[in-house]
Amino acid sequence: MDWKAQIRSALGSSLDDDVLEELAQHAAATYAAARAEGCDATQGEHRVAVQIQAWAADPAIRRRRPKREPAIEPPAGSASAASAVLQDTRYAWRLLRRQPAYAALVIATMALGIAATTVIGSVAYGVLLKPLPWADAPRLVRLYENRQGSTRRFRPLMTNAAFIEWRKSHDTLDDLGAWSIENGTVAGTPERLKIAAITPGLLPILGVSPALGRAFAPGEEAPGHAPVMLLSHGLWQQRYGGRPEAIGQTIRFETGAPYTIIGVMPAGFAFPDTTTRAWVPFHVRPVVTPGIEGYNILMFQAIGRLRDGVTPAQAAAEGTARGRGVPPHAPVAMAVFGSNGPVEVSAVPLLDALTGDVRPAILILLAAVALLLVTATANVASLQLTRATARRRELAIRSALGAARGRLVRQTLVENLLLGLLGGLTGLALAALMHRALPALLPADFPRLADLRFDVRIVISLVAGLGCGLLPAITVVARNVVPALVEDSLAPVGGGLRSRTARVRAAIMAGQIAIACVLLVGALLLGRSFAGLLHGNVGYDATNVATARIILSDSYPSERKQQIADEIVARLETVPGVSRAAYSTVMPFAGSASLSSFPLRKRDGSTQTIQTGSRQVSAGYFAALGQRVLEGREFTAQDGSGDGVVIVNREFSRRYLEGRAMGWALPGSSSRSVPGRPSADRPILAVVEDTARQSVTDTPEPEIYFPAKQLPWRYDTISVIVRTTGDPRAAIPSLRAAVQSAAPNAPIESLGTFAAFALAIAGVGLFGVLSYTVALRAREIGVRTALGAQMRDIVGLVVGQSMAIAGAGLAVGLAVSFWLAGALQTFLYGVTPHDLVSFSVVAAVLFGVSVLASVVPARRAARVDPVKVLRG
């Protein structure tokens, strides 16, 4: 067949001989490929004719210069080179403007991946990796004390018994320090400060000195010494305007004697956290004081500095030995720990101690965002490869017309870097907004919250742009342009898995489906756990309930404190919309309660030493809180006088009284009887439902409830509960007014989306890649339609091939998810790691998205006029 004659007839006699020769070779290759596929001679000639018509419609073919006269690239760094790069940039910008949907898809995918990675990465660095701001921080350890067989979950604490004994002799530590948190109300004002009482040796352990004035001297913590105080830099600026004359001034709290200011700490100093405003000396009293009967057990937090070459395990062993050498104080140990077992001391590196609770969650999130970034990058790379395939004929023709490979690579890189820059800037802007919201989203006690900084990681966007740009750029540096033109001439562009590009694209799509599956399974399991926690059984009805924690200093006598509480409740009960009001010493989830231990006579006549928590509550407390009374009745106003009565919870009845508490009485010693009042037994008036103490997942603990007026009010806080008939927020102004009326100076201390990114990136990327892939097959679909294929045939073909890829990705993703889900066990509540419903829902969602991503563009392509498709 004389291909040259046909080409010259269609394109004109002015065509360059070299160009004519190359196009003739290409026509011959097209004919040979058609025959190799099983087409007869007529069908092969038809393919060549279609290709020649496309060349005839392309003005670039006629303008093409001979390949023996290649364009000369200007020297690097010259003005011409800069002009060429600028020209490439303008050309890339015009291309993106002509394809806004594609540009928006790529930019959104990159932005979501970069934003999530940047935010979680900054959290991981700030919390887990950033060095602590103390001298020789790796040698600092937190010291914990416990008892074998302990039944209660405590914060990391130590007792004065083990601490004092260890401080007397310590070979593994340079020194030990201790601190305890206090709150003080400035006299005559409602201002309440968080104060840390610290031993004088604590600051030297941290390697910190005051920026102004001096530190605590040994002995200043002893009883009888004049009170002294160190101010935080912020409090110094707030109260004294940063004037040096603050040294020697005094601050008086409602608790008693004034404190003399002896120093100001540096601006960056925050210990134990950023909310601490001042520091006072802490005296660790001995367990037994000569001349005073009984035990004096203190619980506080402790820290130590390891000596060179000493490990935390060695320090823990020494602390355990010292703790076990303390004289026994069984009743107190039983009350505090619920066990008289041997002392166990742990020493944990300070960084691990601060971040131990959140480390597993952060590491899981970090792994998740790594997968998220991989998914986003794979989506963008796949889109870029697909787009490069669509432009392959254009680039091949330009190369055949004499464009140097370096010129084409540069243009492709500029286009991808422009996309990378836009996606990176958008991602960084989104990350900045997310980072600004972190303090509001994270709990107030989240460790090292002040150390979280927004690190501009523009390198991520540049690397992503380069990585995504190099892949399609490689495809245009091929020396031989004939294969590119031949592949473009074949009807099934991207069809099936015939070409290497199609196989790579299929692998990317399957991989991103698998990654999306892993992320969504984890997110759904955690989401269902969160929903379970929200709707978990907390033991009371929190609907339409408002709470407030009111601080009353020691300047108020015990009787006056109860009078204030009664006045607040009486006033609230007259407010329209308030159905119940009451108060208590502590609310559920507050994490603190009075503990006691006493011998209890059981129904079989034996005696058991038990441990229990206790609360003082007013009449109507259970009705106001919505805590169910299972047996008996709750307290009334008459129960505050006369013979004492108590109420116990279900767990107390089950654990100690075989589930039959009604009709039984507790010994009077458990009630901390008032001096002068007979220590009579106290009948159990009722059994109430267990309530969550610190978490829904905590095991219920035994508790006793006393009528508020039967015992002196020895607490500086009052927890008020208000139940309303409507929105409880409407009662907050009345609650504030009631507090201000009863106690004008009493401050009210408190009134009571990562998975979405994974789904967004998975959905956007999957839909975009599949849609774009199907769009590339428009010529194939046009040929099939021209040969008589119906819409259902086209849709079935495309959806079938896409579902095969999606099915492979889902199979891998579900298998990996099943294997990894066990790591989430400690974070789940009310759902198992291998929950069938969660796995099924994720599979159905991703399968549905895959179907939609295939059906929509397939139907659109099937409606296109095949003549227009073949021409275009």
MARROLUM-721207 format. One record per residue (C-alpha): y, z, x. Coordinates in steps of 0.2 Angstrom, whole numbers, padded with zeros to 4 digits, always signed. Each point is the difference from the previous one (the first is absolute). Layout:
YZX ...
! end
This chain:
+0000+0000+0000 +0017-0005+0007 +0009+0017-0002 +0015-0006+0010 +0004-0015-0012 -0001+0012-0015 +0012+0013+0009 +0012-0014+0006 +0000-0007-0017 +0004+0016-0009 +0013+0007+0013 +0008-0016+0006 +0000-0010+0017 +0013+0012+0008 -0013+0013+0003 -0002+0004+0019 -0017-0007+0007 -0005+0017+0007 +0003+0008-0017 -0010-0014-0008 -0014+0003+0012 -0001+0019-0003 +0001-0002-0019 -0014-0013+0000 -0011+0012+0010 +0004+0013-0013 -0004-0012-0014 -0017-0004+0008 -0003+0019+0002 +0003+0003-0018 -0012-0014-0005 -0013+0006+0011 +0002+0018-0007 -0002-0007-0018 -0016-0009+0004 -0007+0015+0009 +0003+0010-0016 -0011-0012-0010 +0014-0011-0007 -0004-0019-0001 +0012-0013+0008 +0011-0002-0015 +0003+0018-0001 +0004+0001+0018 +0012-0014-0001 +0008+0008-0015 +0003+0016+0011 +0008-0010+0013 +0011-0009-0012 +0006+0016-0007 +0004+0006+0017 +0010-0016+0004 +0010+0002-0016 +0005+0017+0006 +0005-0006+0017 +0010-0014-0008 +0010+0013-0011 +0004+0011+0016 +0016-0006+0009 -0004+0010+0015 -0014-0013+0004 +0012-0014+0001 +0012+0009+0011 -0013+0006+0012 +0003-0003+0018 -0015-0005+0012 -0010+0015+0006 +0003-0007+0018 +0018+0006-0002 -0001+0018-0004 +0015+0010-0004 +0007+0009+0015 +0002+0019-0003 +0016+0007+0007 -0002+0013+0014 -0003+0018-0006 +0016+0010+0000 +0012-0014-0002 +0012-0003-0013 -0011-0014-0007 -0015+0012-0001 +0011+0013-0010 +0006-0014-0011 -0018-0005-0004 -0005+0018-0004 +0015+0001-0011 -0005-0016-0008 -0018+0007-0003 +0007+0015-0008 +0010-0009-0012 -0015-0011-0004 -0011+0015-0003 +0013+0008-0011 +0001-0016-0010 -0019+0000-0002 +0000+0018-0006 +0014-0004-0013 -0010-0015-0006 -0015+0012-0002 +0007+0016-0007 -0016+0006-0008 -0010-0002+0016 +0014+0009+0010 +0001+0014-0012 -0019+0003+0000 -0001+0000+0019 +0016+0012+0002 -0006+0012-0014 -0018+0001+0007 +0007+0003+0018 +0013+0013-0007 -0013+0010-0009 -0011+0001+0015 +0013+0004+0012 +0009+0013-0011 -0016+0009-0003 -0006+0000+0018 +0017+0005+0006 +0002+0015-0011 -0018+0007+0002 +0001-0004+0018 +0016+0010+0002 -0008+0014-0010 -0015+0000+0011 +0010+0000+0016 +0013+0013-0006 -0014+0012-0006 -0015-0003+0011 +0006-0007+0016 +0018+0005+0003 +0000+0014+0013 +0006+0017-0007 +0017+0005+0006 -0006+0015+0010 -0003+0003+0019 -0018-0003+0005 -0004-0004-0019 -0018-0004+0004 -0003+0017+0006 +0006+0008-0017 -0014+0006-0012 +0000+0007-0017 -0010+0016-0002 -0010+0003-0016 -0010+0015-0005 -0014+0001-0013 -0016+0010-0005 -0017-0007-0001 -0005-0002-0018 +0019-0001-0006 +0001-0004-0018 +0018-0005-0001 +0010-0015+0007 +0015+0005+0010 +0014-0008+0009 -0003+0002+0019 +0004+0018+0003 -0003+0015+0012 -0001+0018-0003 +0010+0013+0010 -0017+0008+0005 -0007-0015+0010 +0018-0005+0006 +0005+0017+0008 -0017+0002+0008 +0000-0018+0007 +0018+0002+0006 -0005+0016+0010 -0011-0011+0011 -0001-0019+0001 -0007-0010+0014 +0000-0017-0009 +0018+0000-0006 +0016+0002+0008 +0007+0010-0015 -0002+0001-0019 +0014-0001-0013 +0000+0003-0018 +0012-0004-0015 +0001+0003-0018 +0012-0008-0013 +0012+0010-0010 +0014-0005-0013 +0016+0009+0000 +0014+0000-0013 +0017+0001+0008 +0009+0016-0008 +0012-0005-0013 -0005-0018-0002 -0015-0010-0007 -0002-0008+0017 -0018+0003+0005 -0006-0004+0018 -0017-0003+0007 -0002+0011+0015 -0014+0001+0013 -0004+0017+0007 -0007-0004+0018 -0006+0011+0014 +0012+0000+0015 -0013-0009+0011 -0001-0015-0012 +0015-0010+0007 -0006+0001+0018 -0017-0006-0006 +0009-0015-0007 +0011-0002+0015 +0016+0000-0010 +0016+0010+0003 +0015+0002-0011 +0014-0012+0002 +0013+0014-0002 -0002+0018+0003 -0017+0008+0004 -0018+0002-0006 -0009+0015-0006 -0003+0013+0013 -0016+0010+0001 +0001+0015-0011 +0013-0007-0013 -0014-0002-0012 -0005+0019+0000 +0004+0010-0016 +0017+0009+0001 +0008-0013+0011 +0016-0008-0006 -0004-0016-0010 +0004-0016+0010 -0001-0019-0005 +0000-0017+0007 +0008-0014-0010 -0006-0018-0001 +0013-0013+0005 +0002-0006-0017 +0003+0017-0007 +0013+0004+0014 +0009-0016-0004 +0000+0004-0019 +0006+0018+0000 +0010+0001+0016 +0006-0018+0003 -0009-0001+0017 +0012+0013+0007 -0006+0011+0015 +0008+0015-0008 -0016+0001-0012 -0009+0010+0014 +0002+0018-0005 +0004-0003-0018 -0011+0007-0013 -0010-0006-0015 -0005+0012-0014 -0014-0003-0011 -0004+0009-0016 -0015+0009+0008 +0011+0012+0010 +0008+0001+0017 +0010-0015+0007 -0007-0011+0014 +0011-0003+0016 +0000-0018+0005 -0005-0001+0019 -0004-0018+0002 +0000-0018-0007 -0015-0011+0003 +0001-0019+0006 +0004-0013-0013 -0018-0008+0001 -0009+0017-0001 -0011+0002-0016 -0013+0013+0000 -0011+0002-0010 +0008-0014-0010 +0017-0008-0003 +0004+0011-0015 +0000+0016+0010 +0019+0005+0002 -0001+0016+0011 -0012+0011+0010 -0002+0019+0001 -0011+0011+0011 -0018+0003-0007 -0008+0016+0003 -0019-0001+0000 -0005+0018-0007 -0016+0008+0006 -0014+0001-0012 -0001+0019+0001 +0016+0010+0003 -0002+0018+0006 +0004+0013-0013 -0001-0013-0014 -0016-0001-0011 -0008-0017-0004 +0001-0017+0008 +0015-0012+0002 -0007-0018+0000 +0013-0014+0003 -0004-0019-0002 +0011-0012+0009 -0001-0016+0010 -0003+0000+0019 +0002-0012+0015 -0005+0001+0018 +0002-0010+0016 -0016-0004+0010 -0001+0003+0018 -0003-0014+0012 -0018-0007-0001 -0004+0011-0016 -0007-0009-0015 +0004+0005-0018 -0019+0005-0002 +0001+0012+0014 +0016+0008-0007 -0009+0001-0017 -0015+0009+0008 +0012+0013+0008 +0009+0002-0016 -0016+0003-0010 -0006+0013+0013 +0017+0009-0001 +0000+0000-0019 -0018+0007-0001 +0005+0014+0011 +0012+0007-0013 -0005+0016-0009 -0007-0005-0017 +0011+0000-0016 -0013-0006-0012 +0009+0003-0017 +0016-0009+0006 -0010-0015+0007 -0010-0001-0016 +0016-0001-0010 +0007-0013+0011 -0014-0011+0005 -0013+0005-0013 -0012+0003+0014 -0004+0014+0013 -0008-0013+0011 +0004-0001+0019 +0017-0006+0005 +0002-0019+0005 +0015-0006+0009 +0004-0019+0002 +0012-0008+0012 +0006-0017-0005 +0012-0012+0009 +0017+0002-0008 +0002-0018-0004 -0018-0001-0008 +0004+0016-0010 +0017-0007-0007 -0008-0016-0005 -0018+0004-0003 +0001+0000-0019 +0008-0018-0001 -0008-0008+0016 -0015-0007-0010 +0011-0007-0013 +0012-0008+0012 -0014-0008+0010 -0008-0007-0015 +0017-0007-0005 +0003-0007+0017 -0017-0009+0000 +0004-0006-0018 +0017-0007+0006 -0008-0008+0015 -0012-0009-0013 +0015-0004-0010 +0010-0008+0014 -0016-0010+0005 -0001-0006-0018 +0019-0005+0000 -0002-0009+0016 -0016-0009-0005 +0009-0005-0016 +0015-0007+0009 -0011-0008+0013 -0010-0008-0013 +0015-0006-0009 +0007-0007+0016 -0016-0009+0005 -0001-0007-0018 +0018-0006+0001 -0004-0007+0018 -0015-0010-0007 +0012-0007-0014 +0012-0006+0013 -0013-0005+0013 +0002-0019-0005 +0019+0002+0002 -0002+0008+0017 -0014-0012+0006 +0011-0015-0005 +0015+0008+0010 -0011+0002+0015 -0006-0018-0002 +0018-0005-0001 +0003+0007+0017 +0005+0019-0003 -0006+0011+0014 -0012+0014-0003 +0012+0013+0006 +0013-0007-0012 -0012+0002-0015 -0006+0017+0006 +0018+0007+0002 +0005-0006-0017 -0016+0008-0008 +0004+0016+0009 +0018+0000-0005 -0005-0002-0018 -0012+0015+0001 +0011+0011+0010 +0013-0003-0013 -0012+0006-0014 -0005+0014+0011 +0018+0006+0003 +0004-0001-0019 -0016+0009-0004 +0003+0013+0013 +0017+0004-0005 -0005+0001-0018 -0014+0012+0005 +0011+0011+0011 +0013+0001-0014 -0014+0005-0012 -0007+0012+0012 +0017+0008+0003 +0001+0003-0019 -0017+0007-0001 +0003+0012+0015 +0016+0006-0008 -0010+0005-0015 -0013+0009+0011 +0008+0018-0001 +0000-0001-0019 -0018-0007-0001 -0008+0012+0012 -0003+0018-0003 +0014+0012+0006 -0013+0008+0012 -0006-0016+0007 -0002+0003+0019 +0013-0007+0012 +0010-0008-0014 +0016+0001+0010 -0009-0009+0014 -0002-0016-0010 +0011-0013+0006 +0002-0019-0005 -0005-0010+0015 +0006-0018-0001 -0016-0009+0005 +0007-0018-0001 -0014-0005+0013 -0012+0001-0014 +0009-0014-0009 +0002-0011+0016 -0018+0002+0005 -0006-0004-0018 +0012-0015+0000 -0007-0006+0017 -0018+0003-0005 +0002-0009-0016 +0009-0014+0008 -0012-0003+0015 -0014-0004-0011 +0007-0015-0009 +0009-0005+0016 -0017-0002+0008 -0005-0013-0012 +0014-0012+0004 -0003-0001+0019 -0015-0010-0001 +0000-0015+0011 -0008-0012-0012 +0009-0002-0016 -0013-0011-0008 -0011+0014-0006 +0015+0008-0008 +0004-0016-0009 -0018-0003-0004 -0002+0017-0008 +0015-0002-0010 -0006-0016-0006 -0016+0007-0008 +0002+0005-0018 -0008+0017+0001 +0014+0008+0011 -0005+0018+0002 -0015-0002-0012 -0015+0010+0002 -0003+0006+0018 -0001-0017+0008 +0015+0002+0013 +0002+0014+0012 +0017+0004-0008 -0008+0002-0017 -0013+0011+0007 +0013+0011+0009 +0010+0001-0016 -0016+0005-0010 -0004+0014+0013 +0018+0006-0002 -0001+0001-0019 -0017+0009+0000 +0007+0012+0013 +0016+0004-0009 -0010+0003-0016 -0012+0012+0009 +0015+0009+0008 +0008+0001-0017 -0016+0006-0008 -0001+0015+0013 +0018+0005-0003 -0001-0001-0019 -0016+0010-0001 +0008+0014+0011 +0016-0001-0010 -0009+0001-0017 -0011+0014+0006 +0015+0010+0006 +0010-0005-0016 -0014+0006-0011 -0001+0017+0010 +0019+0002-0002 -0002-0003-0019 -0014+0013+0000 +0011+0012+0009 +0014-0003-0012 -0012+0003-0015 -0011+0013+0008 -0003+0016-0008 +0013+0012+0007 -0004+0014-0013 +0016-0001-0010 +0010-0013-0010 +0015-0005+0010 +0007-0011-0014 +0018+0005-0005 +0001+0014+0013 +0014+0003+0012 -0001+0013+0013 +0012+0008+0012 -0001+0011+0015 +0014+0013+0001 +0004+0010+0016 +0005+0018-0002 +0003+0009+0017 -0005+0018+0004 +0017+0006-0004 -0006+0000-0018 -0011+0015-0005 -0017-0003-0007 +0006+0005-0017 +0015-0011+0000 -0011-0015+0005 -0011+0002-0015 +0016+0003-0011 +0007-0017+0006 -0017-0009-0003 +0000+0008-0018 +0018-0005-0003 -0003-0018+0006 -0016-0002-0011 +0009+0008-0016 +0015-0012+0002 -0011-0015+0002 -0010+0004-0015 +0016-0002-0011 +0003-0018+0007 -0004-0013-0013 -0015-0010+0005 -0008+0014+0010 -0016+0006-0008 -0006+0012+0014 +0007+0008+0016 -0008+0012+0012 +0000+0004+0018 -0013+0004+0014 +0000+0005+0019 -0008-0017+0005 -0003-0016-0009 -0016-0011+0002 +0001-0012+0015 +0012+0012+0009 -0014+0004+0013 +0004+0018+0001 -0006+0016-0009 -0003+0018+0003 -0017+0004+0006 -0010+0016-0002 -0018+0006+0004 -0008+0015-0009 -0018+0006-0004 -0005-0006-0018 -0014+0007-0010 -0011-0013-0007 -0010-0001-0016 -0016+0004+0009 +0007+0016+0007 +0002-0006+0018 +0017-0001+0009 +0007-0015+0008 +0016-0001+0011 +0010-0015-0007 +0015-0010+0004 +0012-0007-0013 +0017-0006-0002 +0013+0008-0012 +0015-0005-0010 +0013+0010-0011 +0004-0010-0016 +0011+0004-0015 -0005+0000-0018 -0003-0017-0006 -0003-0008+0017 -0016-0008-0004 +0007-0008-0016 +0015-0006+0009 -0010-0008+0015 -0013-0007-0012 -0014+0010+0009 -0015+0002-0012 -0006+0017-0005 -0019-0001-0001 -0003+0017-0006 +0010+0014-0007 +0019-0001-0001 +0015-0001+0012 +0013+0013+0004 +0013+0006-0012 +0015+0011+0003 -0009+0015-0005 -0012-0002+0015 +0013+0004+0012 -0001+0019-0003 -0014+0012-0003 -0017-0003+0007 -0002-0014+0012 -0009-0016-0005 -0004-0016+0009 -0005-0018-0003 -0012-0010+0012 -0003-0018+0002 -0017-0009-0004 -0005+0000+0019 +0002+0019+0001 -0011+0002-0015 -0013-0012+0007 +0000+0005+0018 +0000+0019-0002 -0004+0005-0018 -0014-0013-0004 +0012-0009-0012 +0002+0015-0012 +0016+0008+0005 +0005+0006-0018 -0003+0018-0003 +0001+0004+0019 +0013+0009+0010 +0007-0001+0017 +0002+0015+0011 +0018+0007+0001 +0001-0003+0019 +0001-0018-0003 +0016+0001-0009 +0011+0007+0014 +0004+0015-0011 +0017+0007-0001 +0002+0017+0009 -0002+0014-0012 -0009-0010-0013 -0019+0003-0003 -0011-0013+0008 -0010-0003-0016 -0012-0015-0002 +0008-0015-0008 -0009-0009-0014 -0002-0019+0001 +0011-0006-0015 -0005-0019+0001 -0007-0014+0010 +0011-0015+0004 -0003-0017+0007 +0000-0003+0018 +0016-0009+0007 +0002-0010+0016 +0007+0009+0014 +0005-0012+0013 -0009-0016-0005 -0010-0007-0014 -0015-0001+0012 +0000+0018+0005 -0014+0011-0005 +0005+0012-0013 +0004+0018+0006 -0002+0017-0009 +0017+0006-0007 +0007+0016-0009 +0015+0000-0011 +0010+0015-0002 +0014+0003-0013 +0017-0002+0009 +0007+0017-0006 -0016+0010+0004 +0004-0001+0019 +0016+0000+0011 +0007-0017+0003 -0002-0001+0019 +0004-0018+0002 +0016-0010+0004 -0004-0014-0012 -0002-0003-0018 -0009-0015-0006 +0007-0005-0018 -0010-0011-0012 +0008-0008-0015 -0010-0010-0013 +0010-0012-0011 -0003-0010-0015 +0007-0016+0008 +0006-0006+0017 +0000+0016+0011 +0014-0007+0011 +0012+0004-0015 -0003+0018+0003 +0005+0000+0019 +0019+0003-0004 -0005+0015-0011 -0011+0007+0014 +0013-0001+0013 +0013+0008-0012 -0013+0014-0004 -0002+0003+0019 +0018+0000+0004 +0003+0012-0015 -0013+0013+0005 +0001-0002+0019 +0016-0010+0006 -0004+0000+0018 -0019-0005-0002 -0003-0018+0006 -0013-0010-0010 -0011-0007+0015 -0009-0014-0009 -0002-0008-0017 -0015-0005-0003 -0035-0104+0042 -0011-0006+0013 -0013-0007-0012 +0013-0011-0009 +0004-0009+0017 -0019-0003+0002 -0001-0008-0017 +0016-0009+0002 -0005-0008+0017 -0017-0004-0006 +0005-0008-0016 +0015-0009+0007 -0010-0006+0015 -0016-0005-0009 +0009-0009-0013 +0012-0009+0012 -0014-0005+0012 -0012-0006-0014 +0014-0009-0009 +0007-0009+0015 -0018-0005+0005 -0003-0007-0016 +0016-0009+0000 -0005-0008+0017 -0014-0008-0009 +0011-0010-0012 -0005-0017+0008 -0019+0004-0002 +0003+0006-0018 +0010-0016-0003 -0014-0011+0006 -0013+0009-0010 +0011-0001-0016 +0003-0019+0004 -0019-0002+0001 -0002+0009-0018 -0002+0018+0004 +0006+0011-0015 +0011+0016+0001 -0015+0011-0002 -0009-0008+0014 +0015+0002+0012 +0003+0018-0006 -0018+0004+0002 -0001-0008+0017 +0015+0010+0007 -0004+0016-0008 -0019-0001+0005 +0005-0002+0019 +0013+0013-0001 -0012+0012-0008 -0012-0002+0013 +0012+0005+0013 +0006+0014-0011 -0017+0006-0003 -0004+0001+0019 +0016+0010+0003 -0004+0012-0014 -0018+0002+0006 +0006+0005+0018 +0015+0010-0007 -0011+0011-0012 -0013+0003+0014 +0013+0006+0012 +0009+0010-0014 -0017+0008-0004 -0002+0005+0019 +0018+0006+0002 +0002+0010-0016 -0009+0015+0007 +0015+0003+0011 +0010+0004-0016 -0011+0013-0006 +0011+0015+0004 +0015-0009-0009 -0009-0003-0016 -0001+0011-0016 -0010-0004-0015 -0006-0017+0007 -0014-0004+0012 +0003-0011+0015 -0012-0013-0006 +0006+0000-0018 -0007-0015-0009 +0015-0001-0012 +0012-0002+0014 -0010-0013+0010 -0003-0010-0016 +0019+0000-0005 +0005-0006+0017 -0013-0013+0000 +0005-0006-0017 +0019+0000+0004 -0002-0010+0016 -0012-0012-0008 +0012-0002-0014 +0015-0004+0012 -0011-0012+0009 -0004-0009-0016 +0018-0001-0005 +0005-0006+0017 -0012-0014-0001 +0002-0005-0019 +0019-0001-0001 +0003-0013+0014 -0016-0009-0004 +0005-0003-0018 +0018-0005+0007 -0007-0012+0012 -0013-0008-0012 +0015-0004-0012 +0009-0010+0014 +0000-0019-0001 -0013-0006+0013 +0011-0015+0004 +0015+0011+0005 -0012+0011+0010 -0008-0014+0010 +0017-0007+0003 +0008+0016+0006 
! end
